[in-house]
Amino acid sequence: MHLKNLTKKKYLFWDVSKIDPYKNAEFIIQRILQFGDIDDLRWALNFYGEEKIKEIFLKVKRKLDKKSLNFWKLYFNK
């Protein structure tokens, strides 16, 4: 996924027409944690790094559904 293709991922960003991956990192990572697929995760890991994703997970975990929350808790050992 390239930066210019972020908003083309309607299953992640159905409600936005423009998004800045630097200014909107928390929003983007939260959507990937909730609705993303393996390619989205790979992109996020390459772009933001695992530590940034983990940091945001810990910040937004209460906003995730139970299934996603349980998966990411196991993934991050939290």
C-alpha positions in Angstrom: 0.0 0.0 0.0 1.4 3.4 -1.0 0.7 6.6 0.9 -1.5 7.8 -2.0 -3.6 4.7 -1.8 -4.6 5.0 1.8 -8.0 6.5 1.1 -8.7 4.0 -1.6 -9.0 1.3 1.1 -12.7 2.0 1.7 -13.0 -0.8 4.3 -10.5 1.1 6.5 -11.3 4.7 5.6 -14.9 4.8 4.4 -15.6 8.1 6.2 -12.6 10.2 5.0 -11.5 11.5 1.6 -8.1 12.8 2.6 -5.7 11.5 5.2 -2.2 12.4 6.3 -0.2 9.4 7.5 2.0 11.6 9.7 -0.7 13.8 11.3 -3.3 11.0 11.5 -1.0 8.1 12.6 -3.2 7.2 15.6 -6.4 7.1 13.5 -4.8 5.1 10.7 -3.2 2.5 13.1 -6.5 2.2 15.1 -8.4 1.4 11.9 -5.7 -1.1 10.8 -5.8 -2.8 14.2 -9.6 -3.0 14.0 -10.4 -3.7 10.3 -7.1 -4.2 8.5 -5.7 -7.3 6.8 -2.2 -8.7 6.7 -1.0 -6.4 3.9 -2.3 -3.3 5.9 -0.4 -4.6 9.0 2.8 -5.1 6.9 2.5 -1.6 5.6 2.0 -0.1 9.1 5.0 -2.0 10.4 7.2 -0.8 7.6 5.9 2.8 7.8 5.5 3.3 11.6 7.4 0.4 13.2 6.3 -2.1 15.8 7.0 0.2 18.8 4.7 3.0 17.5 1.9 0.5 16.7 2.2 -1.0 20.2 2.2 2.5 21.8 -1.0 3.4 19.9 -2.6 0.0 20.6 -2.1 0.7 24.3 -3.7 4.1 23.9 -6.7 3.0 21.8 -7.3 -0.5 23.1 -10.6 0.4 24.8 -12.0 1.5 21.4 -11.4 -1.9 19.8 -14.0 -4.7 19.6 -13.4 -7.7 21.8 -12.1 -9.9 19.0 -9.5 -7.4 17.8 -8.6 -6.5 21.4 -7.9 -10.1 22.3 -5.9 -10.7 19.1 -3.7 -7.7 19.7 -3.2 -8.4 23.4 -1.8 -11.8 22.4 0.3 -10.3 19.6 1.8 -7.6 21.9 1.9 -9.8 25.0 -0.2 -7.3 26.9 
